[in-house]
């Protein structure tokens, strides 16, 4: 009986753990990750829905939009 109870508790605890790849929420069409801090190889583009940073690799950062010249 105790082994059955222990097995049930273990299954409940393991069922609550997130899968390995989902430790960060994805953003920017799946290219970025929502984190509190970005790494050195990343920059942030905008905020995620939970107010964390959407971190993108510098290689994935879109080029800046050129400003129109006024004459």
SERO-4910 file (N, C-alpha, C, O; in steps of 0.05 Angstrom, whole numbers):
BEGIN
 pado doro    nc1    nc2    nc3   cac1   cac2   cac3    cc1    cc2    cc3    oc1    oc2    oc3
  Unk    A     17    -24      0      0      0      0     17     25      0     11     44    -14
  Unk    A     39     25     16     56     48     16     71     52    -10     76     75    -19
  Unk    A     78     30    -23     91     32    -49     73     44    -70     81     60    -87
  Unk    A     47     37    -69     28     48    -87     24     78    -83     22     93   -102
  Unk    A     23     86    -58     20    114    -51     45    130    -60     43    152    -71
  Unk    A     69    118    -56     94    131    -64     95    133    -95    104    154   -105
  Unk    A     86    113   -109     85    114   -138     66    135   -148     72    150   -167
  Unk    A     43    138   -135     24    158   -142     34    186   -138     31    204   -155
  Unk    A     47    191   -116     59    217   -110     81    223   -130     83    246   -140
  Unk    A     98    203   -137    120    207   -156    109    214   -183    119    232   -197
  Unk    A     88    201   -192     75    207   -218     63    235   -219     65    249   -239
  Unk    A     51    243   -197     40    270   -196     62    291   -197     59    312   -211
  Unk    A     84    287   -183    106    306   -183    119    307   -211    124    329   -221
  Unk    A    124    284   -223    136    284   -250    118    295   -271    127    306   -291
  Unk    A     92    292   -267     73    303   -287     72    334   -287     64    346   -306
  Unk    A     80    346   -265     80    375   -263    105    388   -275    106    412   -280
  Unk    A    127    373   -279    152    384   -289    148    390   -319    136    374   -334
  Unk    A    159    413   -328    157    420   -356    175    402   -373    195    393   -363
  Unk    A    168    398   -399    187    384   -417    213    399   -420    214    423   -415
  Unk    A    234    385   -429    260    397   -430    263    422   -447    277    441   -439
  Unk    A    251    424   -470    255    446   -489    238    471   -482    244    492   -492
  Unk    A    218    468   -465    200    491   -460    208    508   -436    190    519   -423
  Unk    A    234    509   -429    241    525   -406    237    555   -411    234    571   -393
  Unk    A    238    564   -437    233    592   -444    210    593   -463    208    576   -481
  Unk    A    193    613   -460    172    617   -479    183    628   -505    203    643   -504
  Unk    A    171    622   -527    182    631   -553    168    658   -561    145    663   -553
  Unk    A    182    674   -576    171    699   -586    183    705   -613    200    690   -623
  Unk    A    174    727   -626    184    737   -651    183    714   -672    203    707   -685
  Unk    A    158    704   -676    153    683   -695    169    657   -690    178    644   -709
  Unk    A    174    651   -665    189    627   -658    219    631   -659    234    611   -654
  Unk    A    229    654   -667    258    658   -670    272    666   -643    295    661   -640
  Unk    A    257    678   -625    268    688   -600    258    673   -576    241    655   -578
  Unk    A    268    680   -552    260    668   -527    254    690   -507    269    709   -505
  Unk    A    233    686   -492    226    705   -470    242    699   -446    240    677   -435
  Unk    A    258    718   -437    276    714   -413    277    740   -397    269    761   -406
  Unk    A    287    737   -373    291    760   -356    315    776   -365    314    801   -366
  Unk    A    337    763   -373    361    775   -384    369    762   -410    366    737   -412
  Unk    A    379    777   -429    389    766   -453    419    759   -450    433    771   -433
  Unk    A    429    740   -466    457    733   -464    474    753   -480    463    771   -492
  Unk    A    500    750   -479    518    769   -494    514    767   -524    519    787   -538
  Unk    A    506    744   -534    503    741   -563    475    749   -572    468    744   -595
  Unk    A    459    760   -555    431    767   -561    425    796   -556    439    809   -540
  Unk    A    404    805   -568    393    832   -563    363    829   -559    352    809   -568
  Unk    A    351    848   -547    322    846   -544    307    864   -563    316    886   -568
  Unk    A    285    855   -574    270    870   -593    246    884   -581    240    907   -586
  Unk    A    231    869   -565    207    880   -552    201    863   -527    216    845   -521
  Unk    A    180    870   -513    172    855   -489    153    833   -496    136    835   -514
  Unk    A    155    811   -482    137    789   -484    111    795   -469    111    814   -453
  Unk    A     90    780   -472     65    785   -458     68    785   -427     52    798   -414
  Unk    A     87    770   -417     91    769   -388    111    790   -379    122    789   -356
  Unk    A    117    810   -395    135    833   -390    164    825   -388    181    841   -378
  Unk    A    172    801   -397    200    794   -399    211    802   -427    195    810   -444
  Unk    A    237    801   -430    249    809   -456    248    788   -477    251    764   -470
  Unk    A    243    795   -502    243    776   -524    272    778   -535    279    796   -550
  Unk    A    288    758   -528    317    758   -536    321    745   -563    312    722   -567
  Unk    A    334    759   -581    340    749   -608    370    749   -612    385    766   -602
  Unk    A    380    729   -627    408    728   -634    414    751   -652    397    760   -668
  Unk    A    438    762   -651    446    785   -668    443    777   -698    438    794   -715
  Unk    A    447    751   -704    444    742   -732    415    744   -742    411    747   -766
  Unk    A    396    742   -724    368    743   -732    355    770   -730    332    774   -739
  Unk    A    370    790   -720    359    816   -717    354    829   -744    372    829   -761
  Unk    A    329    839   -749    323    850   -775    339    877   -779    344    891   -759
  Unk    A    346    884   -804    360    909   -808    342    933   -801    318    931   -804
  Unk    A    354    955   -793    338    978   -786    325    990   -811    335    989   -833
  Unk    A    302   1002   -806    287   1014   -828    300   1041   -834    303   1058   -816
  Unk    A    307   1047   -859    320   1073   -865    300   1095   -862    276   1093   -870
  Unk    A    310   1117   -851    292   1141   -847    291   1157   -874    311   1159   -888
  Unk    A    268   1168   -880    266   1184   -905    282   1210   -902    282   1222   -881
  Unk    A    294   1218   -923    310   1243   -923    291   1266   -931    276   1264   -951
  Unk    A    293   1287   -916    277   1311   -922    294   1332   -936    317   1337   -927
  Unk    A    283   1344   -956    299   1365   -970    284   1391   -969    294   1411   -979
***
